[in-house]
Amino acid sequence: MQIGLIGLSYSGKTTLFQTLTQIHLDATSNQKRDSNQAIVKVPDERLEYLTGIFNPKKKVNATIELVDIAGLQKGDRTSAQFNTQIINKIKTNDALIHIVRGFEDETIPHPEITIDMFRDIQIINDELLITDLSFVETRIEKLEKDMMKTKDKDALKKELDAMHKWKEQLENNNPLRDLDFSEDEFRYLKNYQPITAKPMLIALNLSESDVKNADKIVADIQSKIKGKNISIIPFFAKIEMELSSMEDTDKEIFMTEYGIKDSPLNRMIQSAYNLLGLQSFFTVGEDETRAWTIKKGMTAQQAAGTIHTDFYNKFIRAECVSYQDFVTFGSINGCKDNGCFRLEGKEYICKDGDILNIRHS
């Protein structure tokens, strides 16, 4: 899973990237001209608990790839900066996290002078809408020319109808993610990767003084933004940066002082998981405890295939225990004794937190 970080310049996007990845970037260097990428572990308290029980040689978190894309500015779509390379960097992501600046800092000038989170959200949204609209209009023009050259027009007409539907949506200033897509349209989505069809997580980068009012601030922005596959969460880049360098004990004290119950960055990653319709299952043992990422609705056989292709092809059964049952009864044997240990076939729909052991030939 690859997630792109986008936003206006000086929004705190790179600070977030550095905090999550523990990679230091020199903001003045050419290193960050287009994008920076890194693999990040997905935090999961359930995996930590299972690791404590089984004490394996190795613990493996699920991972995501983060892409920190160069900061944008109003009108960038028509500038040299907003070039094909940057557009492609955005398009290749499965989802986007839009970092929005909500903090004041006289030493870091805002590109629009003042702090206005809703305005900044609209600036980026407009740039992305226009980018998609430009592509769709170009595609329509090409399809119409192709229609005149071929006798077999059925496939072209299906796509042309879809492009006109997308064009109308975009011209009404609505992102493509709000549409219901046909089977054919899902194919076009995969081929063309329109930006506004991607799930969007809006992360409001607030100041330390906003910790207690964060929920109210989010609710205010949420009331102005409607649509599918979009979520809004708060985070505090400066606080998170300090937390990332602390020992666990110091972290707890620091978070208590600020009234933070859990890491906003953890919530951010979990929110991205939910937006993408993802969940985790676990494999456990003396050698390794591991979290595996799958799409919601996947069968036991499909989940087995994420471990190894042979597990899919030679699948027999899945030994299955739910994470909550495991916690309740303390062990796999405890689950067996209490009737919570199950043998599931290939059509079983995996649940989030299932602990699986795949039987295969």
C-alpha positions, -999 to +999 in steps of 0.1 A: +000+000+000+014+034-010+001+066+005+011+101-009+015+131+014+003+163-004-003+198+006+007+235+003+043+244+010+051+249+047+021+229+059+042+205+080+041+177+054+078+169+055+079+171+093+052+145+093+072+124+069+104+127+090+085+118+122+070+087+107+101+075+089+128+088+112+146+101+080+161+135+083+157+157+052+174+190+045+145+212+034+169+234+014+185+206-005+176+193-040+168+159-023+132+170-019+126+185-053+099+160-064+094+134-037+109+113-010+098+077-002+102+054+027+086+022+042+068+027+076+057+000+100+020+000+108+016+002+146-007-025+160-011-031+197-025-065+190+007-076+173+027-063+204+005-084+227+009-115+206+046-110+205+047-107+243+029-140+246+048-161+220+082-144+225+093-152+189+127-147+173+112-121+150+082-097+149+071-083+116+046-054+114+025-047+083+040-019+063+030+010+041+050+031+017+049+068+023+057+093-005+063+129+005+055+149-026+069+184-032+047+211-017+022+227-041+010+263-044-021+280-058-020+279-096+008+253-097-011+233-123-001+258-150+034+262-138+066+244-145+066+230-110+034+211-114+049+189-141+041+155-154+066+139-130+048+153-099+014+144-113+026+108-118+040+108-083+005+116-070-013+092-094+007+061-084-006+062-048-034+041-034-046+070-012-036+106-004-031+123+029-036+161+025-017+179+052-034+212+060-016+239+081-035+251+112-007+266+132+007+301+134+045+306+131+060+340+121+093+323+112+075+300+086+056+321+061+023+307+048+022+309+010-013+325+013-001+348+041-029+339+065-040+307+082-073+294+068-076+257+067-108+254+046-094+278+020-062+257+018-082+225+014-101+241-015-069+253-032-055+218-034-089+203-043-093+228-072-058+220-085-065+183-085-100+187-100-086+208-129-058+182-134-083+154-138-107+175-159-078+183-183-070+146-187-107+137-192-112+163-219-081+152-237-093+116-235-127+125-248-112+143-278-090+112-286-120+088-283-142+109-305-114+108-332-110+071-328-148+066-332-145+080-367-118+056-377-132+022-365-162+001-373-162-017-339-174+013-318-189-006-288-158-005-265-150+031-274-186+042-268-186+026-233-154+045-224-167+077-240-199+076-220-178+071-188-156+100-197-186+123-203-200+112-169-166+120-152-164+153-171-198+164-158-189+154-122-156+174-124-172+204-141-196+206-111-165+208-088-171+174-074-143+148-070-146+115-089-145+096-056-181+106-050-194+086-080-206+050-081-185+032-106-196+004-130-174-026-136-160-010-168-153+022-150-133+004-124-111-008-152-106+028-165-098+039-129-070+013-127-056+023-161-058+061-158-055+066-120-075+099-118-064+118-087-098+128-073-110+092-074-085+083-047-095+080-010-085+112+008-075+117+044-073+153+054-049+158+083-051+191+101-017+201+115-027+220+146-006+238+173+000+226+208-026+251+221-053+234+200-050+199+216-081+204+238-102+219+210-091+195+183-124+177+181-143+209+177-119+222+150-123+189+131-161+191+134-162+226+120-141+216+089-161+184+085-194+204+084-181+222+053-168+191+034-190+163+021-184+133+001-174+096+000-140+081+009-128+112+028-119+116+064-106+144+086-083+140+116-061+163+137-024+159+144+003+180+160+035+178+140+057+197+166+044+174+195+048+143+174+084+152+164+093+156+201+075+123+210+094+104+183+128+110+201+115+100+236+117+068+255+083+051+262+081+062+298+088+098+289+063+096+261+035+086+285+043+115+308+045+140+279+012+128+264-005+130+298+007+166+302-009+176+268-040+155+274-033+132+244-046+096+249-030+080+220-007+089+191-025+109+164+000+095+139-012+060+148-048+071+143-037+086+109-024+053+097-054+034+109-077+059+093-058+054+060-063+016+064-101+021+069-103+044+039-087+018+017-109-010+031-079-028+046-076-051+077-050-073+093-047-110+102-019-125+122+003-156+121+020-166+153+046-190+166+081-194+182+099-182+150+077-152+141+046-132+149+035-112+119+007-089+108-006-093+072-026-067+053-056-078+032-086-062+017-119-065+037-140-093+023-110-115+013-115-153+018-092-175+038-077-189+006-070-154-006-054-144+027-033-176+025-021-164-009-006-132+007+017-154+027+028-176-002+014-185-036+016-222-027-006-217+003-033-204-021-028-231-047-026-260-022-050-246+005-068-272+025-081-255+057-074-225+079-071-230+117-087-198+130-090-181+163-102-145+167-078-121+185-104-112+211-110-149+220-073-154+222-070-125+247-100-138+267-087-174+270-050-167+270-038-193+244-047-214+214-053-244+236-075-222+258-096-213+228-098-250+218-110-259+253-137-232+251-150-240+216-134-209+200-109-228+178-123-232+142-114-250+110-125-228+081-127-236+044-115-216+014-147-195+012-145-183+048-145-144+049-116-133+071-123-110+100-100-082+112-077-097+139-081-133+130-051-155+140-047-180+111-026-211+106-029-224+070-031-261+063-019-269+029-008-299+009 
